[in-house]
Amino acid sequence: MMFLLRVLCLLSALISISHAQAPDHQVKRLKVTILSTMLADEGLGEWGFAALVEADGCQVLIDTGARPETVLSNARDLKIDLSSVRDVVITHFHPDHTGGLMTLRTEMKKQNPAALAQAHGATGIFYSRPMPGGAEGNPMIAIRPQYQASGGSFVEHAGPFELVPGVWLTGPIARKFPERNWGGSGKVRTPAGLVEDTVPDDQSVVVNTVDGLVVITGCGHAGIVNILTAVDSQFAHRPVQAVIGGLHLYSAKDEQVDWTGDRMKAFGVRYLMGAHCTGIESLYRLRARLGLTRQTAVVGAVGAYFTSTEGIHPGLVAQ
């Protein structure tokens, strides 16, 4: 049965590549499992992010962690088989989200040549980030030829795209609000010239479920309010059931966190699993601002997961 679901998933993905689809398909069964972040009940914690999306039998990997072996090791500890996953989303170019890509592709390819063979980034993911002294600050520039040599292919997205039925990429996010959730010191070489690096390639994943929208971010450099604003427009104001991933609020002032929480609440957020760069204290402040509880807003940990029918299973360390 699972094999049949995966075949149907691949066929649906091929159809979506050749035909733009309206966001009408709603996922009935969703599970999102964190595979890389700082906290861990078992396995390895690190400053990085990765998560596996399982939606009605289809699977998508979001990011690949920082160290080459972390996600591979954690998946094995959690008895998760990544060899059946074809699509991997790279939310943005930073090394704490891209460090495991080649290790995962190399290892999973031994079991399935199509494993993790399709990588999805947003426009700008291969822009040069010149560093002082002339070094290149974008690891994806070096990773791309290695990945292609392994038989993998990259797709750059300039806008929303349905990866598999009900699972969408946002593509680049318009910066309506000045959230400025990035370092602020880097430069990026764009077609318009060398400018401040606002991480223009930052994108998120949205799962359109029967219970509402589930938004998964890598770092949320575009700003979670900007992300939710774009998602709200694309999906005709459907309520947001859950936000999962990094929100880059670890160093934010209380006023910014409060502003963020108030606007997240307006989108109907019922669950929050803030991982990676969200910040533990910022997560707790968001929890209070959103009116959520220890059961509905937690710090994400390796092995923690969310299902659209049961909510958050936080593991032990995050309770």
BALO-918550 format. One record per residue (C-alpha): x, y, z. Coordinates in steps of 0.25 Angstrom, whole numbers, plus 2048, in hexadecimal, padded with zeros to 3 digits. Layout:
+-----+-----+-----+
:  xx :  yy :  zz :
+-----+-----+-----+
:   X :   Y :   Z :
...
+-----+-----+-----+
END
This chain:
+-----+-----+-----+
:  xx :  yy :  zz :
+-----+-----+-----+
: 800 : 800 : 800 :
: 80B : 80A : 804 :
: 812 : 806 : 7F7 :
: 806 : 80A : 7EF :
: 804 : 817 : 7F6 :
: 812 : 81B : 7F3 :
: 810 : 817 : 7E4 :
: 804 : 820 : 7E4 :
: 80B : 82B : 7EB :
: 816 : 82B : 7E0 :
: 80C : 82B : 7D5 :
: 805 : 837 : 7DB :
: 812 : 83E : 7DD :
: 815 : 83C : 7CE :
: 807 : 842 : 7CA :
: 80A : 84E : 7D3 :
: 817 : 851 : 7CD :
: 810 : 852 : 7BF :
: 803 : 859 : 7C4 :
: 801 : 864 : 7CE :
: 7F7 : 861 : 7D8 :
: 7EE : 869 : 7E1 :
: 7EF : 866 : 7EF :
: 7E3 : 85D : 7F1 :
: 7E8 : 850 : 7F5 :
: 7E7 : 84E : 804 :
: 7F0 : 843 : 80B :
: 7E9 : 83A : 814 :
: 7F5 : 834 : 81B :
: 801 : 83C : 81F :
: 80D : 839 : 827 :
: 819 : 843 : 829 :
: 825 : 83D : 830 :
: 831 : 846 : 834 :
: 83E : 83F : 830 :
: 848 : 84B : 834 :
: 848 : 856 : 83E :
: 84F : 859 : 84B :
: 847 : 850 : 855 :
: 846 : 841 : 855 :
: 840 : 836 : 85D :
: 849 : 82C : 855 :
: 852 : 82E : 849 :
: 85A : 83B : 847 :
: 857 : 849 : 849 :
: 85D : 854 : 841 :
: 85B : 863 : 83D :
: 854 : 85F : 830 :
: 846 : 85B : 82B :
: 840 : 84F : 823 :
: 832 : 849 : 823 :
: 82A : 83E : 81C :
: 81C : 840 : 817 :
: 813 : 834 : 815 :
: 806 : 838 : 80E :
: 7FC : 82E : 809 :
: 808 : 824 : 806 :
: 811 : 82F : 7FF :
: 81E : 833 : 806 :
: 826 : 840 : 805 :
: 833 : 843 : 80C :
: 834 : 851 : 811 :
: 843 : 855 : 812 :
: 84F : 84C : 816 :
: 855 : 851 : 823 :
: 863 : 857 : 825 :
: 86C : 84C : 827 :
: 86E : 842 : 81C :
: 869 : 836 : 824 :
: 85F : 83B : 82E :
: 852 : 839 : 826 :
: 857 : 82C : 821 :
: 85A : 827 : 82F :
: 84D : 82D : 835 :
: 844 : 826 : 82B :
: 84B : 819 : 82E :
: 849 : 81A : 83D :
: 83A : 81E : 83A :
: 839 : 812 : 830 :
: 835 : 81C : 825 :
: 838 : 817 : 817 :
: 83C : 823 : 80E :
: 83F : 81A : 802 :
: 831 : 81B : 7FD :
: 831 : 82B : 7FE :
: 833 : 831 : 7F0 :
: 831 : 840 : 7F3 :
: 83A : 848 : 7FC :
: 837 : 857 : 7FF :
: 842 : 861 : 802 :
: 83C : 86C : 809 :
: 848 : 875 : 807 :
: 857 : 874 : 804 :
: 85C : 875 : 813 :
: 866 : 869 : 816 :
: 85D : 865 : 823 :
: 852 : 861 : 819 :
: 85B : 85B : 80E :
: 866 : 854 : 814 :
: 860 : 846 : 814 :
: 85C : 846 : 805 :
: 867 : 83F : 7FE :
: 869 : 835 : 809 :
: 85A : 831 : 809 :
: 85A : 831 : 7FA :
: 866 : 828 : 7F9 :
: 861 : 81E : 804 :
: 852 : 81D : 800 :
: 856 : 81C : 7F1 :
: 85D : 80E : 7F5 :
: 84F : 809 : 7F8 :
: 847 : 811 : 7EE :
: 84D : 819 : 7E2 :
: 841 : 823 : 7E3 :
: 842 : 826 : 7F1 :
: 844 : 835 : 7F4 :
: 847 : 837 : 7E6 :
: 83E : 843 : 7E4 :
: 842 : 850 : 7EC :
: 839 : 85C : 7EC :
: 83E : 86A : 7EF :
: 839 : 878 : 7ED :
: 83E : 882 : 7E4 :
: 84B : 888 : 7EA :
: 850 : 87B : 7F0 :
: 85C : 87B : 7E7 :
: 85F : 889 : 7E8 :
: 86E : 88C : 7EC :
: 870 : 891 : 7FA :
: 87E : 897 : 7FA :
: 886 : 897 : 807 :
: 891 : 8A0 : 80C :
: 89E : 89B : 805 :
: 897 : 896 : 7F9 :
: 891 : 889 : 7FF :
: 883 : 884 : 7FA :
: 879 : 884 : 805 :
: 86E : 87C : 7FE :
: 871 : 86D : 800 :
: 866 : 869 : 7F5 :
: 86F : 86E : 7EA :
: 879 : 863 : 7EE :
: 86E : 859 : 7F1 :
: 867 : 85A : 7E4 :
: 871 : 854 : 7DA :
: 873 : 848 : 7E5 :
: 865 : 846 : 7E6 :
: 863 : 846 : 7D7 :
: 86E : 83C : 7D5 :
: 867 : 833 : 7DE :
: 85B : 833 : 7D5 :
: 853 : 83D : 7DC :
: 84D : 849 : 7D6 :
: 849 : 857 : 7DC :
: 83C : 85F : 7D9 :
: 83C : 86E : 7DC :
: 82E : 873 : 7DF :
: 82A : 882 : 7DD :
: 81C : 880 : 7E4 :
: 813 : 876 : 7EA :
: 814 : 867 : 7E5 :
: 80C : 85B : 7E9 :
: 817 : 850 : 7EC :
: 80D : 845 : 7EF :
: 7FE : 845 : 7F0 :
: 7FB : 84F : 7FB :
: 80A : 853 : 7FF :
: 80E : 860 : 7F9 :
: 81B : 868 : 7F9 :
: 819 : 877 : 7FB :
: 824 : 87C : 7F2 :
: 82B : 889 : 7F6 :
: 822 : 891 : 800 :
: 81F : 8A0 : 7FE :
: 824 : 8A8 : 80A :
: 818 : 8B0 : 80D :
: 81B : 8B2 : 81C :
: 829 : 8B6 : 820 :
: 82C : 8AA : 829 :
: 83B : 8AA : 825 :
: 83D : 89B : 82A :
: 84C : 89A : 824 :
: 85A : 89D : 828 :
: 85A : 8AB : 821 :
: 869 : 8AB : 81E :
: 86A : 8A2 : 812 :
: 86A : 8A6 : 803 :
: 864 : 89E : 7F7 :
: 867 : 8A0 : 7E8 :
: 859 : 8A1 : 7E1 :
: 856 : 8A5 : 7D3 :
: 854 : 8B3 : 7D9 :
: 862 : 8B3 : 7DE :
: 869 : 8B1 : 7EC :
: 85E : 8B4 : 7F7 :
: 85B : 8B1 : 805 :
: 858 : 8A2 : 807 :
: 84A : 8A1 : 80C :
: 84A : 892 : 808 :
: 841 : 894 : 7FC :
: 841 : 885 : 7FA :
: 83A : 882 : 807 :
: 82D : 87A : 805 :
: 824 : 871 : 80D :
: 81B : 865 : 80B :
: 80C : 865 : 80D :
: 804 : 859 : 80E :
: 7F5 : 85B : 80B :
: 7EE : 851 : 814 :
: 7DF : 84F : 817 :
: 7E2 : 855 : 825 :
: 7E8 : 862 : 820 :
: 7F6 : 866 : 81B :
: 803 : 861 : 821 :
: 80F : 86A : 81E :
: 81D : 865 : 81F :
: 829 : 86E : 81F :
: 838 : 86C : 81F :
: 83C : 879 : 826 :
: 831 : 883 : 822 :
: 83B : 88D : 81D :
: 82F : 894 : 815 :
: 828 : 896 : 822 :
: 81D : 88C : 827 :
: 813 : 898 : 826 :
: 817 : 89A : 818 :
: 816 : 88B : 815 :
: 808 : 88A : 81B :
: 803 : 896 : 813 :
: 808 : 890 : 806 :
: 802 : 882 : 80A :
: 7F5 : 889 : 80E :
: 7F3 : 88F : 801 :
: 7F7 : 883 : 7F9 :
: 7ED : 87A : 801 :
: 7E1 : 883 : 801 :
: 7E2 : 886 : 810 :
: 7E2 : 878 : 815 :
: 7E6 : 877 : 824 :
: 7F4 : 873 : 828 :
: 7F3 : 866 : 830 :
: 802 : 866 : 833 :
: 810 : 86C : 831 :
: 81C : 863 : 832 :
: 82B : 867 : 831 :
: 834 : 872 : 833 :
: 82F : 880 : 835 :
: 83C : 888 : 837 :
: 838 : 88F : 843 :
: 843 : 88A : 84D :
: 848 : 898 : 84E :
: 83C : 8A0 : 84C :
: 837 : 8AA : 856 :
: 82B : 8A8 : 85E :
: 823 : 8B2 : 856 :
: 826 : 8AB : 849 :
: 822 : 89D : 84F :
: 815 : 8A3 : 854 :
: 812 : 8AA : 847 :
: 815 : 89D : 840 :
: 80C : 895 : 849 :
: 800 : 89E : 848 :
: 801 : 89D : 839 :
: 802 : 88E : 839 :
: 7F6 : 88D : 842 :
: 7EE : 895 : 837 :
: 7F1 : 88A : 82D :
: 7EB : 880 : 837 :
: 7F8 : 878 : 83B :
: 7F4 : 86D : 844 :
: 801 : 865 : 845 :
: 80F : 86A : 845 :
: 81C : 861 : 845 :
: 827 : 86C : 845 :
: 834 : 865 : 842 :
: 842 : 869 : 83E :
: 844 : 878 : 83E :
: 837 : 87C : 845 :
: 83D : 87D : 852 :
: 838 : 876 : 85F :
: 833 : 883 : 866 :
: 82D : 888 : 85A :
: 825 : 87C : 858 :
: 820 : 87D : 866 :
: 81C : 88B : 864 :
: 815 : 888 : 857 :
: 80E : 87D : 85E :
: 808 : 887 : 868 :
: 805 : 891 : 85D :
: 7FD : 887 : 855 :
: 7F6 : 882 : 861 :
: 7FB : 874 : 85F :
: 7FF : 869 : 869 :
: 80B : 85F : 86C :
: 803 : 855 : 863 :
: 801 : 85F : 857 :
: 80E : 867 : 857 :
: 81C : 860 : 859 :
: 82A : 861 : 856 :
: 82D : 858 : 84B :
: 837 : 84C : 84D :
: 83D : 841 : 845 :
: 832 : 836 : 844 :
: 827 : 83F : 848 :
: 81B : 83F : 83E :
: 80E : 845 : 83A :
: 802 : 83F : 834 :
: 7F6 : 846 : 82F :
: 7EC : 83D : 837 :
: 7F3 : 83C : 844 :
: 7FC : 849 : 845 :
: 80A : 849 : 84B :
: 812 : 83D : 851 :
: 81D : 845 : 857 :
: 826 : 839 : 85D :
: 82B : 83B : 86B :
: 836 : 846 : 86B :
: 82C : 850 : 866 :
: 821 : 84E : 86F :
+-----+-----+-----+
END
